Amino acid sequence: MTLVGAHVPNRHPLLEAAARDADLVQMFLSNPQGWKKPDPRDDADELKASLLPIYVHAPYLVNVCADNNRVRIPSRRILQETCDAAAEIGAEAVIVHGGHVTGEGNTAEGIVRWRKALDELESDVPVWIENTAGGEFAVARRVEWIARLWEAIGDHGVGFVLDTCHAWAGGEALDGLVERVVEATGRIDLVQANDSKDPFDSRRDRHQNLGFGEIPKEELAAVIARAGAPVAVETPGGAEEQAADIRWVRDVLGEGRE
């Protein structure tokens, strides 16, 4: 059985999972738009004891590829702090966007900076890098650059997270995408199943509920089915809407429940 769940509010993640009939949860441990260190959680022991797999998403601001050290250095710091906090709750992995080079640099420099960031990171929780929707010098938008990134950092044991909306918006054809990603990285550890509000190659990261966006349903379904990985939906709405998306994924996988 494929585990299927959702990104949920972080206050009561186990209750949120139950409300969605989710097999796993993804959550933030701190403000996704801030640099503040995650606070200790009162429910850390409960989360650690739970059989429900928990995936932690690092803040959106993290960009270890940035030229500006006022972004790059805080990014390394909060990635470390997020990994430490994730270990406290027994998380499966910390998910982080691939990032992009800013200023006058180029994509190759971003790969060097990723290597340095991982060289300095000390974590018992694995880091999984997610493909991104935009950024002219993004290191994880196009599969060709993801392959170059993995040549440099693959020996660090990093995982890969495939976001379907990001791939579509980033200009990667979904036909054959799973095979190209696996050739580049050797793995897909998690699928973030999201439809898109925008056309192909829009470079816009705007998620939509499954089957209601611009991605052809059969192409979206094929990526989810072929990936052979756990699935988390990051779609709009609350428990009811995400529960419907979870059911959509299970139907695609032929694992619908009564």
MIDOSE-1310 file (N, C-alpha, C; in nm, 2 decimals, decimal comma, always signed):
residues 258
mtlv	+0,08/-0,12/+0,00/+0,00/+0,00/+0,00/+0,09/+0,12/+0,00; +0,05/+0,22/-0,09/+0,13/+0,35/-0,09/+0,07/+0,44/+0,02; +0,16/+0,50/+0,09/+0,12/+0,60/+0,19/+0,08/+0,73/+0,13; -0,03/+0,78/+0,16/-0,08/+0,91/+0,10/-0,13/+1,00/+0,22
gahv	-0,08/+1,12/+0,21/-0,12/+1,22/+0,32/-0,12/+1,36/+0,27; -0,09/+1,45/+0,36/-0,11/+1,59/+0,32/-0,02/+1,68/+0,41; +0,01/+1,80/+0,36/+0,07/+1,91/+0,44/-0,04/+1,97/+0,52; -0,02/+1,97/+0,65/-0,12/+2,01/+0,75/-0,08/+2,12/+0,84
pnrh	-0,17/+2,19/+0,90/-0,13/+2,29/+1,00/-0,06/+2,22/+1,11; +0,04/+2,29/+1,17/+0,13/+2,23/+1,26/+0,09/+2,22/+1,41; -0,03/+2,28/+1,44/-0,06/+2,29/+1,58/-0,10/+2,15/+1,64; -0,19/+2,08/+1,57/-0,23/+1,94/+1,61/-0,22/+1,85/+1,49
plle	-0,10/+1,81/+1,45/-0,08/+1,74/+1,32/-0,15/+1,60/+1,32; -0,15/+1,53/+1,43/-0,21/+1,40/+1,44/-0,36/+1,41/+1,42; -0,42/+1,51/+1,48/-0,57/+1,53/+1,46/-0,60/+1,57/+1,32; -0,51/+1,65/+1,27/-0,53/+1,70/+1,13/-0,52/+1,58/+1,03
aaar	-0,43/+1,49/+1,06/-0,41/+1,37/+0,98/-0,54/+1,28/+0,98; -0,59/+1,26/+1,10/-0,72/+1,18/+1,12/-0,83/+1,25/+1,04; -0,84/+1,38/+1,05/-0,95/+1,45/+0,98/-0,94/+1,43/+0,83; -0,83/+1,40/+0,77/-0,81/+1,38/+0,63/-0,79/+1,23/+0,59
dadl	-0,80/+1,14/+0,69/-0,77/+1,00/+0,66/-0,64/+0,98/+0,60; -0,54/+1,05/+0,65/-0,40/+1,06/+0,59/-0,31/+0,95/+0,66; -0,23/+0,90/+0,57/-0,13/+0,80/+0,62/+0,00/+0,86/+0,66; +0,02/+0,99/+0,63/+0,14/+1,06/+0,67/+0,11/+1,21/+0,67
vqmf	+0,20/+1,28/+0,74/+0,18/+1,43/+0,74/+0,31/+1,50/+0,70; +0,29/+1,62/+0,64/+0,40/+1,71/+0,62/+0,37/+1,84/+0,69; +0,47/+1,90/+0,75/+0,43/+2,02/+0,83/+0,56/+2,11/+0,85; +0,53/+2,23/+0,88/+0,64/+2,33/+0,92/+0,66/+2,32/+1,07
lsnp	+0,78/+2,35/+1,12/+0,81/+2,35/+1,26/+0,83/+2,50/+1,30; +0,83/+2,59/+1,21/+0,85/+2,73/+1,24/+0,78/+2,81/+1,13; +0,78/+2,94/+1,14/+0,72/+3,03/+1,04/+0,79/+3,01/+0,91; +0,71/+2,97/+0,80/+0,77/+2,94/+0,67/+0,83/+3,06/+0,60
qgwk	+0,79/+3,18/+0,65/+0,84/+3,30/+0,59/+0,94/+3,37/+0,68; +0,99/+3,30/+0,78/+1,08/+3,37/+0,88/+1,21/+3,29/+0,90; +1,30/+3,35/+0,98/+1,43/+3,30/+1,01/+1,43/+3,24/+1,15; +1,32/+3,25/+1,23/+1,32/+3,22/+1,37/+1,34/+3,07/+1,39
kpdp	+1,42/+3,04/+1,48/+1,45/+2,90/+1,52/+1,32/+2,83/+1,57; +1,29/+2,70/+1,53/+1,17/+2,64/+1,58/+1,17/+2,63/+1,73; +1,05/+2,65/+1,78/+1,03/+2,64/+1,93/+1,02/+2,49/+1,97; +1,06/+2,46/+2,09/+1,03/+2,32/+2,14/+0,88/+2,29/+2,14
rdda	+0,84/+2,17/+2,10/+0,70/+2,14/+2,10/+0,66/+2,06/+2,22; +0,55/+2,09/+2,28/+0,49/+2,02/+2,39/+0,45/+1,88/+2,36; +0,42/+1,86/+2,23/+0,38/+1,73/+2,19/+0,49/+1,64/+2,12; +0,62/+1,68/+2,15/+0,73/+1,62/+2,08/+0,73/+1,47/+2,11
delk	+0,71/+1,43/+2,23/+0,71/+1,29/+2,27/+0,60/+1,21/+2,20; +0,48/+1,27/+2,19/+0,37/+1,21/+2,13/+0,39/+1,19/+1,98; +0,45/+1,29/+1,92/+0,48/+1,28/+1,77/+0,59/+1,17/+1,75; +0,69/+1,17/+1,83/+0,79/+1,07/+1,82/+0,74/+0,93/+1,84
asll	+0,65/+0,91/+1,92/+0,59/+0,78/+1,95/+0,49/+0,73/+1,85; +0,44/+0,83/+1,77/+0,34/+0,80/+1,67/+0,39/+0,71/+1,56; +0,31/+0,62/+1,51/+0,35/+0,54/+1,39/+0,33/+0,62/+1,26; +0,27/+0,73/+1,27/+0,24/+0,81/+1,15/+0,37/+0,88/+1,10
piyv	+0,42/+0,85/+0,98/+0,54/+0,92/+0,93/+0,52/+1,07/+0,92; +0,62/+1,15/+0,97/+0,61/+1,29/+0,97/+0,73/+1,35/+0,89; +0,69/+1,43/+0,79/+0,79/+1,50/+0,71/+0,79/+1,65/+0,74; +0,91/+1,70/+0,76/+0,92/+1,85/+0,80/+0,96/+1,92/+0,68
hapy	+0,89/+2,03/+0,65/+0,93/+2,12/+0,54/+1,00/+2,24/+0,60; +1,12/+2,27/+0,55/+1,20/+2,38/+0,60/+1,13/+2,51/+0,55; +1,16/+2,62/+0,61/+1,10/+2,75/+0,57/+1,14/+2,78/+0,42; +1,04/+2,85/+0,36/+1,06/+2,89/+0,22/+1,18/+2,98/+0,19
lvnv	+1,22/+3,05/+0,29/+1,33/+3,15/+0,28/+1,46/+3,08/+0,26; +1,48/+2,96/+0,29/+1,60/+2,89/+0,28/+1,65/+2,89/+0,14; +1,77/+2,94/+0,12/+1,84/+2,94/-0,01/+1,99/+2,94/+0,01; +2,04/+2,81/+0,02/+2,18/+2,80/+0,04/+2,27/+2,83/-0,08
cadn	+2,20/+2,86/-0,19/+2,27/+2,89/-0,32/+2,30/+3,04/-0,34; +2,24/+3,13/-0,25/+2,24/+3,27/-0,27/+2,38/+3,33/-0,27; +2,40/+3,43/-0,36/+2,53/+3,50/-0,35/+2,54/+3,58/-0,22; +2,43/+3,64/-0,18/+2,43/+3,73/-0,07/+2,45/+3,65/+0,06
nrvr	+2,55/+3,67/+0,14/+2,57/+3,59/+0,26/+2,47/+3,62/+0,37; +2,40/+3,73/+0,35/+2,29/+3,76/+0,45/+2,17/+3,67/+0,43; +2,17/+3,61/+0,32/+2,07/+3,50/+0,29/+2,13/+3,36/+0,30; +2,25/+3,34/+0,25/+2,31/+3,21/+0,25/+2,34/+3,16/+0,39
ipsr	+2,40/+3,25/+0,47/+2,44/+3,20/+0,60/+2,32/+3,18/+0,69; +2,22/+3,27/+0,70/+2,10/+3,23/+0,78/+2,03/+3,11/+0,72; +2,04/+3,08/+0,59/+1,98/+2,96/+0,54/+2,05/+2,84/+0,59; +2,18/+2,84/+0,60/+2,25/+2,72/+0,65/+2,21/+2,70/+0,80
rilq	+2,20/+2,82/+0,87/+2,17/+2,81/+1,02/+2,04/+2,75/+1,04; +1,93/+2,80/+0,97/+1,80/+2,75/+1,00/+1,78/+2,61/+0,94; +1,85/+2,58/+0,84/+1,84/+2,44/+0,80/+1,89/+2,34/+0,90; +2,00/+2,38/+0,97/+2,05/+2,30/+1,08/+1,95/+2,30/+1,19
etcd	+1,90/+2,41/+1,23/+1,80/+2,42/+1,34/+1,67/+2,34/+1,31; +1,63/+2,34/+1,18/+1,51/+2,27/+1,14/+1,54/+2,12/+1,15; +1,66/+2,07/+1,11/+1,70/+1,93/+1,12/+1,70/+1,89/+1,27; +1,76/+1,98/+1,35/+1,76/+1,94/+1,50/+1,62/+1,93/+1,55
aaae	+1,53/+2,02/+1,52/+1,40/+2,02/+1,57/+1,32/+1,90/+1,51; +1,35/+1,86/+1,39/+1,29/+1,75/+1,33/+1,33/+1,62/+1,40; +1,45/+1,61/+1,44/+1,50/+1,49/+1,52/+1,42/+1,48/+1,65; +1,39/+1,59/+1,71/+1,32/+1,59/+1,84/+1,18/+1,53/+1,83
igae	+1,12/+1,53/+1,71/+0,98/+1,47/+1,69/+0,99/+1,34/+1,61; +1,11/+1,29/+1,58/+1,12/+1,17/+1,51/+1,08/+1,17/+1,37; +1,10/+1,29/+1,30/+1,06/+1,31/+1,16/+1,14/+1,21/+1,07; +1,08/+1,18/+0,96/+1,14/+1,09/+0,86/+1,25/+1,17/+0,78
aviv	+1,22/+1,30/+0,75/+1,31/+1,38/+0,67/+1,28/+1,52/+0,68; +1,37/+1,61/+0,64/+1,35/+1,75/+0,62/+1,36/+1,78/+0,47; +1,25/+1,85/+0,43/+1,24/+1,88/+0,28/+1,27/+2,03/+0,27; +1,36/+2,06/+0,17/+1,40/+2,19/+0,14/+1,40/+2,22/-0,01
hggh	+1,36/+2,34/-0,04/+1,37/+2,38/-0,19/+1,51/+2,39/-0,23; +1,53/+2,36/-0,36/+1,66/+2,35/-0,42/+1,73/+2,49/-0,42; +1,66/+2,60/-0,43/+1,71/+2,73/-0,43/+1,77/+2,77/-0,56; +1,82/+2,90/-0,56/+1,87/+2,95/-0,69/+1,98/+3,06/-0,66
vtge	+2,06/+3,07/-0,75/+2,17/+3,17/-0,74/+2,11/+3,31/-0,77; +2,15/+3,40/-0,68/+2,11/+3,54/-0,69/+2,23/+3,63/-0,74; +2,20/+3,75/-0,78/+2,31/+3,84/-0,81/+2,38/+3,81/-0,94; +2,51/+3,81/-0,94/+2,59/+3,80/-1,07/+2,63/+3,65/-1,09
gnta	+2,60/+3,56/-1,00/+2,65/+3,43/-1,01/+2,58/+3,34/-1,12; +2,62/+3,22/-1,13/+2,55/+3,12/-1,22/+2,51/+3,00/-1,15; +2,44/+2,91/-1,22/+2,38/+2,79/-1,15/+2,49/+2,70/-1,10; +2,60/+2,69/-1,17/+2,71/+2,60/-1,12/+2,76/+2,65/-0,99
egiv	+2,76/+2,77/-0,96/+2,81/+2,82/-0,83/+2,71/+2,78/-0,72; +2,58/+2,77/-0,75/+2,48/+2,72/-0,66/+2,51/+2,58/-0,62; +2,55/+2,50/-0,71/+2,58/+2,36/-0,68/+2,70/+2,35/-0,58; +2,80/+2,43/-0,60/+2,92/+2,43/-0,51/+2,87/+2,47/-0,37
rwrk	+2,78/+2,57/-0,36/+2,73/+2,61/-0,23/+2,65/+2,51/-0,16; +2,57/+2,43/-0,24/+2,50/+2,32/-0,18/+2,59/+2,22/-0,12; +2,70/+2,19/-0,19/+2,80/+2,09/-0,14/+2,86/+2,14/-0,01; +2,89/+2,27/+0,00/+2,95/+2,33/+0,12/+2,84/+2,32/+0,23
alde	+2,72/+2,35/+0,20/+2,62/+2,35/+0,31/+2,60/+2,21/+0,37; +2,60/+2,11/+0,28/+2,59/+1,97/+0,33/+2,71/+1,93/+0,40; +2,83/+1,97/+0,36/+2,95/+1,94/+0,43/+2,95/+1,99/+0,57; +2,88/+2,10/+0,60/+2,88/+2,16/+0,73/+2,76/+2,11/+0,81
lesd	+2,66/+2,05/+0,75/+2,54/+2,01/+0,82/+2,57/+1,89/+0,90; +2,52/+1,89/+1,03/+2,52/+1,77/+1,11/+2,38/+1,73/+1,15; +2,33/+1,62/+1,09/+2,19/+1,58/+1,11/+2,17/+1,43/+1,11; +2,09/+1,38/+1,20/+2,05/+1,24/+1,20/+1,93/+1,22/+1,11
vpvw	+1,87/+1,34/+1,08/+1,75/+1,33/+0,99/+1,79/+1,36/+0,85; +1,76/+1,28/+0,75/+1,80/+1,31/+0,61/+1,74/+1,44/+0,55; +1,81/+1,50/+0,47/+1,76/+1,62/+0,39/+1,72/+1,57/+0,25; +1,60/+1,61/+0,22/+1,55/+1,58/+0,08/+1,53/+1,71/+0,01
ient	+1,58/+1,72/-0,11/+1,57/+1,84/-0,19/+1,45/+1,83/-0,29; +1,38/+1,94/-0,29/+1,25/+1,95/-0,38/+1,28/+2,03/-0,50; +1,23/+1,98/-0,61/+1,23/+2,06/-0,74/+1,15/+2,19/-0,73; +1,19/+2,29/-0,80/+1,13/+2,42/-0,79/+1,07/+2,47/-0,92
agge	+0,98/+2,57/-0,91/+0,90/+2,61/-1,02/+0,97/+2,72/-1,10; +1,05/+2,80/-1,04/+1,10/+2,92/-1,11/+1,24/+2,94/-1,07; +1,29/+3,06/-1,12/+1,43/+3,10/-1,09/+1,52/+3,07/-1,21; +1,57/+3,18/-1,27/+1,65/+3,16/-1,39/+1,78/+3,08/-1,36
fava	+1,83/+3,09/-1,24/+1,95/+3,02/-1,21/+1,92/+2,92/-1,09; +1,81/+2,85/-1,10/+1,77/+2,75/-1,01/+1,85/+2,63/-1,03; +1,88/+2,56/-0,92/+1,96/+2,44/-0,93/+1,87/+2,32/-0,94; +1,74/+2,33/-0,91/+1,66/+2,21/-0,91/+1,53/+2,23/-0,98
rrve	+1,53/+2,32/-1,08/+1,41/+2,34/-1,17/+1,41/+2,24/-1,28; +1,52/+2,24/-1,36/+1,53/+2,15/-1,48/+1,60/+2,03/-1,44; +1,56/+1,92/-1,50/+1,62/+1,79/-1,47/+1,77/+1,78/-1,50; +1,81/+1,85/-1,61/+1,95/+1,85/-1,64/+2,03/+1,91/-1,53
wiar	+1,98/+2,01/-1,46/+2,06/+2,07/-1,35/+2,05/+1,99/-1,23; +1,93/+1,92/-1,21/+1,92/+1,83/-1,10/+2,03/+1,72/-1,11; +2,05/+1,67/-1,23/+2,15/+1,57/-1,25/+2,29/+1,62/-1,21; +2,32/+1,74/-1,25/+2,45/+1,80/-1,21/+2,46/+1,82/-1,06
lwea	+2,35/+1,86/-1,00/+2,35/+1,88/-0,86/+2,38/+1,74/-0,79; +2,32/+1,64/-0,84/+2,34/+1,50/-0,77/+2,48/+1,45/-0,80; +2,54/+1,49/-0,91/+2,68/+1,45/-0,93/+2,77/+1,51/-0,82; +2,73/+1,62/-0,77/+2,81/+1,69/-0,67/+2,78/+1,65/-0,52
igdh	+2,65/+1,62/-0,50/+2,61/+1,60/-0,36/+2,55/+1,46/-0,33; +2,54/+1,38/-0,43/+2,47/+1,25/-0,42/+2,53/+1,16/-0,31; +2,66/+1,18/-0,29/+2,73/+1,10/-0,19/+2,70/+1,14/-0,04; +2,62/+1,25/-0,03/+2,57/+1,29/+0,10/+2,44/+1,22/+0,14
gvgf	+2,39/+1,13/+0,06/+2,27/+1,06/+0,09/+2,14/+1,14/+0,09; +2,14/+1,25/+0,02/+2,02/+1,34/+0,01/+1,91/+1,27/-0,07; +1,79/+1,30/-0,03/+1,68/+1,24/-0,10/+1,62/+1,34/-0,20; +1,52/+1,30/-0,28/+1,46/+1,39/-0,38/+1,31/+1,38/-0,37
vldt	+1,25/+1,50/-0,37/+1,11/+1,52/-0,36/+1,06/+1,58/-0,49; +0,96/+1,51/-0,56/+0,91/+1,55/-0,69/+0,78/+1,62/-0,67; +0,77/+1,75/-0,69/+0,65/+1,83/-0,68/+0,60/+1,84/-0,82; +0,47/+1,79/-0,85/+0,42/+1,79/-0,98/+0,38/+1,93/-1,03
chaw	+0,33/+2,02/-0,95/+0,30/+2,15/-0,99/+0,43/+2,23/-1,03; +0,54/+2,21/-0,95/+0,66/+2,27/-0,98/+0,72/+2,23/-1,11; +0,71/+2,10/-1,13/+0,77/+2,04/-1,26/+0,69/+2,11/-1,38; +0,56/+2,11/-1,37/+0,47/+2,16/-1,48/+0,50/+2,31/-1,50
agge	+0,50/+2,39/-1,39/+0,53/+2,53/-1,40/+0,67/+2,56/-1,44; +0,76/+2,47/-1,40/+0,90/+2,49/-1,44/+0,94/+2,45/-1,58; +0,85/+2,40/-1,66/+0,87/+2,37/-1,79/+0,92/+2,23/-1,82; +0,90/+2,14/-1,73/+0,94/+2,00/-1,75/+0,82/+1,91/-1,79
aldg	+0,83/+1,86/-1,91/+0,72/+1,77/-1,96/+0,69/+1,66/-1,86; +0,57/+1,63/-1,83/+0,54/+1,52/-1,73/+0,55/+1,38/-1,80; +0,54/+1,38/-1,93/+0,56/+1,25/-1,99/+0,70/+1,21/-1,98; +0,73/+1,10/-1,92/+0,86/+1,05/-1,90/+0,94/+1,12/-1,79
lver	+0,87/+1,20/-1,71/+0,94/+1,28/-1,60/+1,00/+1,19/-1,50; +0,92/+1,09/-1,45/+0,97/+1,00/-1,35/+1,10/+0,93/-1,39; +1,10/+0,88/-1,51/+1,22/+0,81/-1,56/+1,34/+0,90/-1,57; +1,32/+1,03/-1,61/+1,43/+1,12/-1,62/+1,48/+1,16/-1,49
vvea	+1,40/+1,18/-1,39/+1,44/+1,21/-1,25/+1,52/+1,10/-1,19; +1,47/+0,98/-1,21/+1,54/+0,86/-1,15/+1,67/+0,84/-1,21; +1,68/+0,87/-1,34/+1,81/+0,86/-1,41/+1,91/+0,97/-1,35; +1,85/+1,09/-1,32/+1,94/+1,19/-1,26/+1,98/+1,17/-1,12
tgri	+1,89/+1,12/-1,04/+1,91/+1,11/-0,89/+1,92/+0,97/-0,84; +1,87/+0,88/-0,91/+1,86/+0,74/-0,86/+1,75/+0,71/-0,77; +1,66/+0,82/-0,75/+1,56/+0,80/-0,64/+1,45/+0,90/-0,65; +1,33/+0,87/-0,61/+1,22/+0,96/-0,57/+1,17/+0,92/-0,44
dlvq	+1,19/+1,00/-0,34/+1,16/+0,96/-0,20/+1,01/+1,00/-0,16; +0,96/+1,10/-0,22/+0,83/+1,15/-0,19/+0,78/+1,23/-0,32; +0,65/+1,21/-0,34/+0,58/+1,29/-0,45/+0,49/+1,39/-0,38; +0,51/+1,52/-0,41/+0,41/+1,62/-0,36/+0,31/+1,64/-0,48
ands	+0,20/+1,58/-0,46/+0,10/+1,58/-0,57/+0,01/+1,70/-0,57; +0,04/+1,79/-0,66/-0,04/+1,92/-0,67/-0,07/+1,95/-0,82; -0,19/+1,99/-0,84/-0,23/+2,05/-0,97/-0,18/+2,19/-0,97; -0,20/+2,26/-1,09/-0,15/+2,39/-1,11/-0,26/+2,49/-1,15
kdpf	-0,26/+2,61/-1,10/-0,35/+2,71/-1,14/-0,31/+2,78/-1,27; -0,19/+2,75/-1,32/-0,13/+2,82/-1,43/-0,08/+2,73/-1,54; -0,06/+2,78/-1,66/-0,02/+2,70/-1,78/+0,12/+2,65/-1,76; +0,15/+2,55/-1,85/+0,28/+2,49/-1,86/+0,39/+2,60/-1,87
dsrr	+0,50/+2,58/-1,80/+0,62/+2,67/-1,81/+0,59/+2,81/-1,77; +0,49/+2,83/-1,68/+0,45/+2,96/-1,63/+0,55/+3,02/-1,53; +0,63/+2,93/-1,47/+0,73/+2,97/-1,36/+0,65/+3,02/-1,24; +0,52/+2,99/-1,23/+0,44/+3,04/-1,12/+0,41/+2,92/-1,03
drhq	+0,43/+2,93/-0,90/+0,41/+2,83/-0,80/+0,28/+2,85/-0,73; +0,17/+2,81/-0,80/+0,04/+2,82/-0,75/-0,04/+2,69/-0,76; -0,05/+2,63/-0,64/-0,11/+2,49/-0,64/-0,26/+2,50/-0,65; -0,32/+2,39/-0,71/-0,46/+2,37/-0,72/-0,50/+2,23/-0,68
nlgf	-0,62/+2,21/-0,64/-0,67/+2,08/-0,60/-0,67/+1,99/-0,72; -0,64/+1,86/-0,70/-0,62/+1,76/-0,80/-0,74/+1,75/-0,89; -0,71/+1,76/-1,02/-0,82/+1,75/-1,12/-0,89/+1,88/-1,15; -0,85/+1,98/-1,09/-0,92/+2,11/-1,11/-0,83/+2,22/-1,17
geip	-0,71/+2,18/-1,20/-0,61/+2,28/-1,25/-0,58/+2,26/-1,40; -0,46/+2,31/-1,44/-0,42/+2,31/-1,58/-0,34/+2,18/-1,62; -0,30/+2,10/-1,53/-0,23/+1,98/-1,56/-0,33/+1,88/-1,61; -0,30/+1,82/-1,73/-0,39/+1,71/-1,78/-0,40/+1,60/-1,68
keel	-0,52/+1,56/-1,65/-0,54/+1,46/-1,54/-0,46/+1,33/-1,56; -0,46/+1,29/-1,69/-0,40/+1,16/-1,71/-0,24/+1,17/-1,69; -0,19/+1,29/-1,72/-0,04/+1,31/-1,70/-0,01/+1,32/-1,56; -0,09/+1,39/-1,48/-0,07/+1,40/-1,34/-0,08/+1,26/-1,27
aavi	-0,18/+1,18/-1,31/-0,20/+1,05/-1,26/-0,09/+0,96/-1,29; -0,03/+0,97/-1,41/+0,08/+0,88/-1,45/+0,20/+0,91/-1,37; +0,23/+1,03/-1,34/+0,35/+1,06/-1,26/+0,34/+1,00/-1,12; +0,22/+1,02/-1,06/+0,20/+0,97/-0,93/+0,21/+0,82/-0,92
arag	+0,15/+0,75/-1,02/+0,15/+0,61/-1,02/+0,29/+0,55/-1,05; +0,37/+0,62/-1,14/+0,50/+0,56/-1,18/+0,61/+0,59/-1,08; +0,59/+0,69/-1,00/+0,70/+0,73/-0,90/+0,72/+0,62/-0,80; +0,62/+0,55/-0,76/+0,63/+0,44/-0,66/+0,68/+0,49/-0,53
apva	+0,64/+0,61/-0,49/+0,68/+0,67/-0,36/+0,56/+0,72/-0,28; +0,58/+0,74/-0,15/+0,47/+0,80/-0,07/+0,43/+0,94/-0,13; +0,31/+0,98/-0,10/+0,25/+1,10/-0,17/+0,20/+1,19/-0,06; +0,23/+1,32/-0,07/+0,17/+1,42/+0,01/+0,11/+1,53/-0,08
vetp	-0,02/+1,56/-0,05/-0,08/+1,67/-0,13/-0,06/+1,80/-0,05; -0,03/+1,91/-0,13/-0,01/+2,04/-0,07/-0,11/+2,13/-0,13; -0,23/+2,09/-0,13/-0,34/+2,16/-0,21/-0,42/+2,26/-0,12; -0,49/+2,35/-0,19/-0,57/+2,45/-0,11/-0,68/+2,39/-0,03
ggae	-0,73/+2,47/+0,06/-0,85/+2,43/+0,14/-0,81/+2,37/+0,27; -0,91/+2,31/+0,34/-0,89/+2,25/+0,47/-0,90/+2,10/+0,46; -0,94/+2,04/+0,57/-0,95/+1,90/+0,58/-1,03/+1,83/+0,47; -1,15/+1,89/+0,45/-1,24/+1,83/+0,35/-1,18/+1,83/+0,21
eqaa	-1,13/+1,94/+0,17/-1,07/+1,95/+0,03/-0,95/+1,86/+0,02; -0,86/+1,86/+0,12/-0,75/+1,77/+0,11/-0,78/+1,62/+0,12; -0,88/+1,59/+0,20/-0,93/+1,45/+0,20/-0,98/+1,40/+0,07; -1,04/+1,49/-0,01/-1,09/+1,46/-0,14/-0,97/+1,44/-0,23
dirw	-0,86/+1,52/-0,22/-0,74/+1,50/-0,30/-0,67/+1,37/-0,26; -0,67/+1,33/-0,14/-0,61/+1,21/-0,09/-0,69/+1,09/-0,16; -0,82/+1,10/-0,16/-0,90/+1,00/-0,22/-0,87/+0,99/-0,37; -0,85/+1,11/-0,44/-0,82/+1,11/-0,58/-0,69/+1,03/-0,61
vrdv	-0,59/+1,05/-0,52/-0,46/+0,98/-0,54/-0,48/+0,83/-0,52; -0,55/+0,80/-0,42/-0,57/+0,65/-0,39/-0,65/+0,59/-0,51; -0,74/+0,66/-0,57/-0,81/+0,60/-0,68/-0,72/+0,58/-0,80; -0,63/+0,68/-0,82/-0,53/+0,67/-0,93/-0,44/+0,55/-0,90
lgeg	-0,41/+0,52/-0,78/-0,32/+0,41/-0,75/-0,40/+0,28/-0,74; -0,53/+0,28/-0,75/-0,61/+0,16/-0,74/-0,62/+0,11/-0,60; -0,61/+0,21/-0,50/-0,61/+0,17/-0,36/-0,72/+0,25/-0,29; -0,83/+0,27/-0,35/-0,94/+0,34/-0,29/-1,00/+0,26/-0,17
re	-1,05/+0,33/-0,08/-1,10/+0,27/+0,05/-1,25/+0,30/+0,06; -1,32/+0,20/+0,13/-1,46/+0,22/+0,15/-1,49/+0,32/+0,26
